[in-house]
Amino acid sequence: MVRTGFTVFLSAQPDIEVVGEAADGAQAVARAVELRPDVILMDVRMPGMDGLEATRRIGAVPELPSRVLILTTFDLDDYVYAALRAGASGFLLKDASAQQLADAVRVVAAGEALLAPTVTRRLIAEFARLGGPRAPAVRRLADLTERETEVLSLVAQGLSNQEIAAELVVSEQTVKTHVGRVLAKLSLRDRAQAIVHAYETGLVRPGGDGITRTG
C-alpha cells in the first residue's frame, strides 16, 4: 500500500517517472541493475536483505548511476552513519509530506545530498562516539586547494551552498564550482560522501560543542 501510494503520487509529477518497484532488498538490487534509475527510494527495514545492504550492493555496481534516498524514522532507526558509508545520498523522514517526497527525489537526482540539520547532528554524534577518524589514509586531501579544503570542511558541517557562499563572501555559483571540483578530485559521488570523507580523513572532528577543523 505504501509503495502504491508513493508510485501514484510521484507518477503524477510532470518531471518524475516511476520505472519500477521492489518488495525487498534483493529485488531492489536486481531492479536497479536492470532499470538503472536515477533515484532509488529505499526503506531500511525490509524482509530478507535490508536497505543498508541493498544500498551497499547498488553502490558497488560499476557505472550504475542510481542515487539512493533512504526512507527512515530517526527516532527509531539509528542508521544514518551506516547508510552514508553504504553510499546513501540522503534521508527522508517517513512522516514527510507528499511534496517533500517529490522535492527530495529532485534534490538527490540533481546530485545534491539531502541532509537536514538533524541528520548532520546525528552523524556528528556517531563520529564522536567512535572517537576520531576511522580511515585517515582513505584518500589524500593534498590535491585540494586551500579554498577547496575550506569548502569541504563547511560542507561537512552541513552548510548549504547558500550558507557557504555567505560564510566565504563569494557567489553561490562559485561555491557550486568548488564543490564540483572537490568531488571530482576525491572521486566522490556527492555531498553525502564528501561529509563522510571529511570526518574519516580527520579534516574535521566532532568537538564538545559541535565541529572543529584540523590541520
N, C-alpha and C positions, 0 to 999 in steps of 0.2 A: 504493500500500500504506500509506504514512504517513497520507494523508488518510482512508483507510478506518479505520485504527486509531483516529485521533482521533475520527472520527464515531461509531464503535461505543462508545467509552468515554464520550464526552460525552453521547450519547443515553441512556445508562444512568443518568445523573444525574437525580434527581427534579425538579430545578428548572431544567434546561437542555434546550432543544430545538434541534437542529441543523436549520436550514431550507434549507441549500444548500451546494454545494461549487464550487470553481473550479480549473481546471488552470493558469491563468496570470494575470498582472496585468490584462490587458484583460478577461478573463472575470470576474475578481473585481469590477472596477468595474461592469460591466453587471449582475452578480448583486446587488451591493449596492444599486444604484438600484432594481432590480426587487423585491427582497425586504425591503429596509430592516431589516436585522438590528440587534440591539443591540450585538453584538460581532463583529468580524471577526478571525480568527486568520490573520495574513499572514506568509508567508515572504518573505525579501528576494530570494533568488536564484531566479528563475523564468524560463522561456523567454519571449522577446518583451519585454513590459513588465515591469520588475522591481517588487518590492514597494514601494519608496520612491515611484516614480512613481504606482503604483496608490493608495498612501495619500494622496498629494497630490491626486489627482483625486477621490477619495472625499471628502476634506475640503473640496473646492471646490464640492460639490453643495449648494445651499441647502436648509436644513431637513432634511438627512439625519442621522438620529440615531446612526448607527453610530460606534462607537469601535474603533480599530484596535490590536490586540495583536500586536506584531512577534515573530516566531519567529527566533532568531538564535544564533550561536555567537560570543561576544565575542572569542575567541582569533583568529578569522579575519575576522569581519565588523566593520569599523570604521565602523559606520553609525549609532551612537547619536545624534550631534548632528543629522545629516541627517534621521533618522527623526523625531526630536522636532519639528524645524522643519516637517516634512511633515505633522505632525498626529497622530503616534502617541501613544497613551495609556499604553503600557507595553511591556515587553520580557519575553520568556520564553526561557530557555536551552533549546537543543534537547535537552539531557540531563536536563531536568526530569522529575520523576516524574509519573505519571498524575494523582495527587491534586493536585500543584502546578499542573498544567494546568487542572484544574477550578476550583481556588481562584483562579487568575489570571483566568479568564473572569469569575468572580463579582465580583472586585475591580474590574475595568475596567467591567463592566456597572453597578456601583454608582456610577460616576463618579469613582472614585479612580484615581490614577496608580500603575502598578506599576513602581517604580524602586528597585531594590536598591542598596545602597551601592556595589557595583562599577560599576553604571551611572552613578551620580552622579559618582563619581571620574573616569570616562572623559569625562563631559560637562565637568567642570571642566578637565580636561587639554586638551580641544579648545578651550575658550574661552581658555585660557592661550596656546595655540598661535596663535590668531587675533589675540591682542594687544589685547583690550579689547572694549567694546560694539560691535556691528555696526550697530545701528539705534537710537541714543539717543532718537530722536523718534518711535518707532513708536507708542507710546501714552503719554499723560501719567499720572503717578502722583499728581498733585495732589489728585485726588478721594478718595484713601485717607486714613483717619485715621492717626494715629501708630501705634496698636496694629495696625491692618491692615497697614501698611507693615512693621512688625516681624514680623508673622506671615508675610508674603510672603517676607521675607528668610530666615526659618527654613525655610520650605518649599523655597526654592531650595538650601538646604544638604542637602536630602534627609531632613529630620526628619519623622517620622510625627506624626499628631495627638497621640498619647500623649506623645511626646517633647517636642513643642512645649508641651503643657499643663504638663509638669514644668518646662520651662525658664522659662515665664512665671508659674508658680504659679497656674494657672486650671484650670477643668474641661475635660475633653476635648470636651464639648458646646459650650463657649464657643469653643474653637478651631475646631470644625466650622462654627460660625456665622460666625466671622471669615473663614475660608477661602471660604465660600459668598459672602460679600459682596465679597471681593476678586475672585473670578471674575466675578461679575455686573457690578461696576463697570468692570472692564477688558475685558469681553466675551470672556473666555477660557473654553474648553470644560472644562478640568480642570487638575489639578496639574501635569501634564507641560507644558502650555502656559504655566502660571504660572512654572515654573522657567526656561524659555527666555526668557520676557519679563523676568524679574528680571535675567538676565545682559545681555540685549540693550539694556535701558534703562540699564544701569550701576548699578542698585540694589545689586547685589553683584558683586564681581570676584574671579576666582581669584587668590589670593596665593601666595607661595612655599611656604607650608606648609598651604594649604587655601583658605578663602574669607574675603574681607574685605568689610565693608559700606562703602558710600559715602554721602555726604550727611549 
